[in-house]
Amino acid sequence: RLDGKAEIDLDTARRLFTLICVLWG
């Protein structure tokens, strides 16, 4: 199952999204 990988990807995506918001903010 990919539940663990999916959870990690979600966390990574959240961090990337936050980083982009900070850089563009």
C-alpha positions as a Markdown table, in Angstrom:
| # | Residue | x | y | z |
|---|---|---|---|---|
| 1 | Arg | 0.0 | 0.0 | 0.0 |
| 2 | Leu | 1.1 | 3.5 | -0.7 |
| 3 | Asp | -0.6 | 5.2 | 2.3 |
| 4 | Gly | 2.7 | 6.0 | 3.9 |
| 5 | Lys | 4.2 | 7.4 | 0.7 |
| 6 | Ala | 1.1 | 9.4 | 0.0 |
| 7 | Glu | 1.2 | 10.9 | 3.4 |
| 8 | Ile | 4.8 | 11.9 | 3.0 |
| 9 | Asp | 4.1 | 13.4 | -0.4 |
| 10 | Leu | 1.2 | 15.4 | 1.0 |
| 11 | Asp | 3.4 | 16.8 | 3.8 |
| 12 | Thr | 6.1 | 17.6 | 1.3 |
| 13 | Ala | 3.6 | 19.3 | -1.0 |
| 14 | Arg | 2.3 | 21.3 | 1.9 |
| 15 | Arg | 5.8 | 22.5 | 2.8 |
| 16 | Leu | 6.5 | 23.4 | -0.8 |
| 17 | Phe | 3.2 | 25.3 | -1.1 |
| 18 | Thr | 4.0 | 27.2 | 2.1 |
| 19 | Leu | 7.5 | 28.0 | 0.9 |
| 20 | Ile | 6.2 | 29.4 | -2.4 |
| 21 | Cys | 3.7 | 31.5 | -0.6 |
| 22 | Val | 6.5 | 33.0 | 1.6 |
| 23 | Leu | 8.7 | 33.7 | -1.3 |
| 24 | Trp | 6.0 | 35.2 | -3.4 |
| 25 | Gly | 4.4 | 37.0 | -0.4 |
